[in-house]
Amino acid sequence: MPWLEVSIVDQRREFVALASLEGSNRRELCRRFGIGAQTGYKWLARAAAEGAELSDRSRRPHTSPLRSADALEASVLAVRDAHPAWGARKIERCLMRDGVEPPALSTIHAILKRHGRVVPPAGKPGTPWQRFEKEAPNAMWQMDFKGHMPLVRGGDCHPLTVIDDHSRYAVCLEACANEQANTVQTAMTRAFERYGLPDTILADNGSPWGDGPYRSWTRLGVWLLKLGIGLYHGRPYHPQTHGKNERFNRTLKAEVFAMKRFQDLCDAQRALDRWRTIYNLERPHEALGQDVPASRYRPSPRPMPKKLPTVEYDHGEILRTADTTRSYISFKGRHWRMPQAFRGERLAIRPRAKDGLFDVCFGAYKIAEIDLNKPVSYVSEQVSTISPG
């Protein structure tokens, strides 16, 4: 198959970066990127050849630190002008990467300030958050919408952002027309086909991932469970849980949406594609010791299945199928209300140690609880939460 038309050079660079990682399955990556093995190995060979390029040359001037102080300042300003939101630390790493010996961070900042590139920050920094990080790529992805941005030709762009918790690698950055479940599922399907399936996804409590702070299940969440992906919700009214995604969204706003307005969704998507490549492959990340996210990311070994799996149960379990209209199940001669997201799904009723108590489960996940000593239709809907630390 040919390369996709959108951001073809960026796709080549991302493919080469991932395929060059130790232990990578190159033929599987070729399949996920929609190219033949011959094409994939051709670009790997070109990337390894001296002088070969997969993208346009950098706009930064090719200078030597020994030429003059003016040349060094030009190098600093070139990086800043190409990325107006980057500070001294990121500029320092870019200069080192280009073979230019950087001056002290204070000197870089002074150069930016002297040439009018530094704007004093508004307000004071907030209280530091308690940090947590998953131990490996794809153990958890964080997902959120970055608000909505008005478009020149009408309508809004709702950027869907998904990053890997361990590496900060942006696996999905989609310019969406809305924040509906079908839109998210379509975008996530593309991400799963390219990068494989994560173990879990962390999202907030709002639609389409949740139905409010204390009603966590939606049809989108059920779809993820069928794929073997656990869905966790942040603690209600505690955005610090999604710290990495919140920080990513702030960076996205500063480096993309603060710079210009876009004509339509296609215009916005082109900008997001370009910036995602820079973020993953070029932009130094302070939390990674100024390495880039691609240096720590590996695609998941779990491929996206061609057909949605069916939830299996052990022989002899008590099984019920939830009503397709009112989402009730019948048990012990009574009707019990289930979360609406599980309408038409097969559920298992598993007894607990205490008499009269039963867990209602969808596969391995507990979704509700039945207490025979409570009034009819009483069900405690469980909320899956995760907190930092």
Rosetta blueprint (number, residue, H / E / L):
1 M L
2 P L
3 W L
4 L L
5 E L
6 V L
7 S L
8 I H
9 V H
10 D H
11 Q H
12 R H
13 R H
14 E H
15 F H
16 V H
17 A H
18 L H
19 A H
20 S L
21 L L
22 E L
23 G L
24 S L
25 N L
26 R H
27 R H
28 E H
29 L H
30 C H
31 R H
32 R H
33 F H
34 G L
35 I L
36 G L
37 A H
38 Q H
39 T H
40 G H
41 Y H
42 K H
43 W H
44 L H
45 A H
46 R H
47 A H
48 A H
49 A L
50 E L
51 G L
52 A L
53 E L
54 L L
55 S L
56 D L
57 R L
58 S L
59 R L
60 R L
61 P L
62 H L
63 T L
64 S L
65 P L
66 L L
67 R L
68 S L
69 A H
70 D H
71 A H
72 L H
73 E H
74 A H
75 S H
76 V H
77 L H
78 A H
79 V H
80 R H
81 D H
82 A H
83 H L
84 P L
85 A L
86 W L
87 G L
88 A H
89 R H
90 K H
91 I H
92 E H
93 R H
94 C H
95 L H
96 M H
97 R H
98 D L
99 G L
100 V L
101 E L
102 P L
103 P L
104 A L
105 L H
106 S H
107 T H
108 I H
109 H H
110 A H
111 I H
112 L H
113 K H
114 R H
115 H L
116 G L
117 R L
118 V L
119 V L
120 P L
121 P L
122 A L
123 G L
124 K L
125 P L
126 G L
127 T L
128 P L
129 W L
130 Q L
131 R L
132 F L
133 E L
134 K L
135 E L
136 A L
137 P L
138 N L
139 A L
140 M L
141 W E
142 Q E
143 M E
144 D E
145 F E
146 K L
147 G L
148 H L
149 M E
150 P E
151 L L
152 V L
153 R L
154 G L
155 G L
156 D E
157 C E
158 H E
159 P E
160 L E
161 T E
162 V E
163 I E
164 D E
165 D L
166 H L
167 S L
168 R L
169 Y L
170 A E
171 V E
172 C E
173 L E
174 E E
175 A E
176 C E
177 A L
178 N L
179 E L
180 Q L
181 A H
182 N H
183 T H
184 V H
185 Q H
186 T H
187 A H
188 M H
189 T H
190 R H
191 A H
192 F H
193 E H
194 R H
195 Y H
196 G L
197 L L
198 P L
199 D L
200 T E
201 I E
202 L E
203 A E
204 D L
205 N L
206 G L
207 S L
208 P L
209 W L
210 G L
211 D L
212 G L
213 P L
214 Y L
215 R L
216 S L
217 W L
218 T L
219 R H
220 L H
221 G H
222 V H
223 W H
224 L H
225 L H
226 K H
227 L L
228 G L
229 I L
230 G E
231 L E
232 Y E
233 H E
234 G E
235 R L
236 P L
237 Y L
238 H L
239 P H
240 Q H
241 T H
242 H H
243 G H
244 K H
245 N H
246 E H
247 R H
248 F H
249 N H
250 R H
251 T H
252 L H
253 K H
254 A H
255 E H
256 V H
257 F H
258 A L
259 M L
260 K L
261 R L
262 F L
263 Q L
264 D L
265 L H
266 C H
267 D H
268 A H
269 Q H
270 R H
271 A H
272 L H
273 D H
274 R H
275 W H
276 R H
277 T H
278 I H
279 Y H
280 N H
281 L H
282 E L
283 R L
284 P L
285 H E
286 E H
287 A H
288 L H
289 G L
290 Q L
291 D E
292 V L
293 P H
294 A H
295 S H
296 R L
297 Y L
298 R L
299 P L
300 S L
301 P L
302 R L
303 P L
304 M L
305 P L
306 K L
307 K L
308 L L
309 P L
310 T L
311 V L
312 E L
313 Y L
314 D L
315 H L
316 G L
317 E L
318 I E
319 L E
320 R E
321 T E
322 A L
323 D L
324 T L
325 T L
326 R L
327 S L
328 Y E
329 I E
330 S E
331 F E
332 K L
333 G L
334 R E
335 H E
336 W E
337 R E
338 M L
339 P L
340 Q H
341 A H
342 F H
343 R L
344 G L
345 E L
346 R E
347 L E
348 A E
349 I E
350 R E
351 P E
352 R L
353 A L
354 K L
355 D L
356 G L
357 L E
358 F E
359 D E
360 V E
361 C E
362 F E
363 G L
364 A L
365 Y E
366 K E
367 I E
368 A E
369 E E
370 I E
371 D E
372 L L
373 N L
374 K L
375 P L
376 V L
377 S L
378 Y L
379 V L
380 S L
381 E L
382 Q L
383 V L
384 S L
385 T E
386 I E
387 S L
388 P L
389 G L
